[in-house]
């Protein structure tokens, strides 16, 4: 599933993101209410994990706005506020579940999988990704294009996985640094350019139509070729 974590405590957000990724989910993180509202309204997510007390915009009003605009993405509230009245306020604001801090990560994982199933998904992580003739098996950690095996280093595999999970969308350098490398690099680093160049050599070089595209001034996008007119 694709999960958005809206949490202002950066250490807690990093802990959540790391655990969710290890469980096979794709994770974006927002550290304040305004950013969280923007991402939740502009991207598709299967589940939102929302802290109640956020800078910029609190979690309750954030979810109320989403519901008022027709966004029905399941929401799990996280909060140190654990009284019955607090939980009721969270559910009445549009939350689907409420978990009090501190919590066991295994319980949080089980709860978001339940929310994912309620929305109609399987609640299970994907095991295969496909974009055009490019296929990735997450269990065997193998990649093929047009049935031809492609050998990737671990970081290249992770980078390609993130691009494939976000196929058709533009992913920024910051998104790649935070989701593939799991921490912040110097913005001037060329580590992304180096790895993208290596991926292109392996994924696109011997094929007539490239899948990996540079979006000038924005980032990168992996997308299927346009059908012939």
SULTA-V340577 format. One record per residue. N is the residue number from 0. BURIAL is # if it has 9 or more other C-alpha atoms within 8 Angstrom, else .. D_CENTER is the distance of its C-alpha to the mean C-alpha in Angstrom with 1 decimal. Layout:
BEGIN
{{N BURIAL D_CENTER} {N BURIAL D_CENTER}}
END
This chain:
BEGIN
{{0 # 7.9} {1 # 4.6} {2 # 5.2} {3 # 6.2} {4 # 8.8} {5 # 11.8} {6 # 14.3} {7 # 17.0} {8 . 18.1} {9 . 16.4} {10 . 17.6} {11 . 16.4} {12 # 12.9} {13 . 12.9} {14 . 14.5} {15 # 12.0} {16 # 8.9} {17 # 11.4} {18 # 12.6} {19 # 9.5} {20 # 8.6} {21 . 12.4} {22 . 12.4} {23 # 10.4} {24 # 7.1} {25 # 3.6} {26 # 2.9} {27 # 4.1} {28 # 7.9} {29 # 10.9} {30 # 14.4} {31 # 16.6} {32 # 17.2} {33 . 17.7} {34 # 14.5} {35 # 12.7} {36 # 15.0} {37 . 14.4} {38 # 10.6} {39 # 11.2} {40 # 14.0} {41 . 12.9} {42 . 9.6} {43 . 9.3} {44 # 7.6} {45 # 9.4} {46 # 10.0} {47 # 10.4} {48 # 11.8} {49 # 14.4} {50 # 17.1} {51 # 20.3} {52 . 21.9} {53 # 20.0} {54 . 21.6} {55 . 21.8} {56 # 21.4} {57 # 21.6} {58 # 19.2} {59 # 21.9} {60 # 22.6} {61 # 19.0} {62 # 18.7} {63 # 22.2} {64 . 21.4} {65 # 18.4} {66 # 20.8} {67 . 23.7} {68 . 21.9} {69 . 21.1} {70 . 17.4} {71 . 17.5} {72 . 13.9} {73 # 14.8} {74 # 14.9} {75 # 15.7} {76 # 17.7} {77 # 18.2} {78 # 21.5} {79 . 24.6} {80 . 26.6} {81 # 27.5} {82 . 30.7} {83 . 31.2} {84 . 31.5} {85 # 28.2} {86 # 26.4} {87 . 28.3} {88 # 27.3} {89 # 23.6} {90 # 24.1} {91 . 26.4} {92 # 24.0} {93 # 21.8} {94 # 19.9} {95 # 19.7} {96 # 20.0} {97 # 21.0} {98 # 20.8} {99 # 23.1} {100 # 22.6} {101 . 23.4} {102 . 21.7} {103 . 21.3} {104 . 17.8} {105 . 19.0} {106 . 19.8} {107 # 16.5} {108 # 14.8} {109 . 17.6} {110 # 17.4} {111 # 13.8} {112 # 14.8} {113 # 17.8} {114 # 16.1} {115 # 14.0} {116 # 17.5} {117 . 19.2} {118 . 17.2} {119 . 18.5} {120 . 15.9} {121 . 17.1} {122 # 15.0} {123 . 15.0} {124 . 12.4} {125 . 13.1} {126 . 15.8} {127 # 16.3} {128 # 14.7} {129 # 17.1} {130 # 17.5} {131 . 21.1} {132 . 23.2} {133 # 20.5} {134 # 19.5} {135 # 17.5} {136 # 18.5} {137 # 16.1} {138 . 19.1} {139 . 21.7} {140 . 19.4} {141 # 21.3} {142 # 20.9} {143 # 23.4} {144 # 24.1} {145 . 27.0} {146 . 27.7} {147 . 28.3} {148 . 26.7} {149 # 24.8} {150 . 24.8} {151 . 21.9} {152 . 21.8} {153 . 19.1} {154 . 17.3} {155 # 17.8} {156 # 16.3} {157 # 13.1} {158 # 13.0} {159 # 13.9} {160 # 11.4} {161 # 8.5} {162 # 10.8} {163 # 11.6} {164 . 8.3} {165 # 8.3} {166 # 12.0} {167 . 14.2} {168 . 12.0} {169 # 13.0} {170 # 10.9} {171 # 12.8} {172 # 14.4} {173 . 13.0} {174 # 9.3} {175 # 10.7} {176 # 12.9} {177 # 10.6} {178 # 8.0} {179 # 10.8} {180 . 13.7} {181 . 12.4} {182 . 15.0} {183 . 16.6} {184 . 19.1} {185 . 22.0} {186 . 20.8} {187 . 23.7} {188 . 22.7} {189 . 22.9} {190 . 20.9} {191 # 18.3} {192 . 21.2} {193 . 22.9} {194 # 20.1} {195 . 19.4} {196 . 23.2} {197 # 23.4} {198 # 20.8} {199 # 22.8} {200 . 26.0} {201 # 24.7} {202 # 22.8} {203 # 24.8} {204 . 28.1} {205 . 30.2} {206 . 28.9} {207 . 30.2} {208 . 27.0} {209 # 24.1} {210 # 20.5} {211 # 19.0} {212 # 19.9} {213 . 20.3} {214 # 19.8} {215 . 22.4} {216 . 21.6} {217 # 17.9} {218 # 16.2} {219 # 15.7} {220 # 15.0} {221 # 15.4} {222 # 17.3} {223 . 20.2} {224 . 23.6} {225 . 25.2} {226 . 27.9} {227 . 31.4} {228 . 33.5}}
END
